[in-house]
Structures are given as C-alpha cells and as structure tokens.
C-alpha cells in the first residue's frame, strides 16, 4: 500500500512538473503583463504551431521562435512540440503553401526574443535558461 502511494505521488509530480524544470536548457517567457503563470505543453504547442491564435482569455497570442538551426530550437521543438525540427519545417511549408498560416518570426538571439516579448503584451518565446531577464518579462511554467 505504501509503495503504491509513493509511486502514485511520483507519477503526479512527473505529470505536473514544469518542462523547464525537466530541461534546464531553456525557459519559456511571457510579457510581465500576461496574467498567466502556467500553460499546458499542449496549449503552448498549439500556439507555436498556430493551431490556436489566442490565449485562453481570448487575447491574440504572439509566439516568437529561435533561429532554425539552433540547438535551443531543436530542444524546445522536441520537448514542447513533441516533433523534430524537420517535421515542423514540413508542417510550415504546407501551411504557407496552402495559405493557412505563416510561422512565428524566428529571431537570431536570446536578446532579440526577450525584446520581442517585452514589446508584445501577449508575446511568448523561449530563451536559454541562463539568459538574464528584465522586470518586463517573466518565466511561465509549462506543465504536462
């Protein structure tokens, strides 16, 4: 009985642990104005793939990506989008060709992503975990 309770507790913790805590390479950031403190990984994936254009409060989401070949982008894509970068590139080619959507802008540096999120109240991006943040942006917890 006690082992079952311990196993169940560990399973719950694993399912609700923030992605950033599981992958120390990056943190997901939002504008300090954004009222949300957590987001489900599935919802964040839908925002980055533009399957959802809004946050749950109806405000337009403004995702911003890292450069296409970056290690940080590969890790974010694998951990949050549950895809590899090649399949995401194919996805965006299909979306653009069909006229359905264009991908989020890809900026060259953590500083540029930070500035984009700072300037857009409902912006969302990801940066290296070691990137110093200003008071105008904050980390949002990504939960499974």
Secondary structure, 3 states (H helix, E strand, C coil): CHHHHHHHHHHHHHHHCCHHHHCCCEEEEEECCCCCCEEEHHHHHHHHCCCCCECCCCCECEEEEECCCCHHHHHHHHHHHCCCHHHHHHHHHHHHHHCCCCCCEEECCHHHHHHHHHHCCCEEEEEECCCCCCCCEEECEEEC
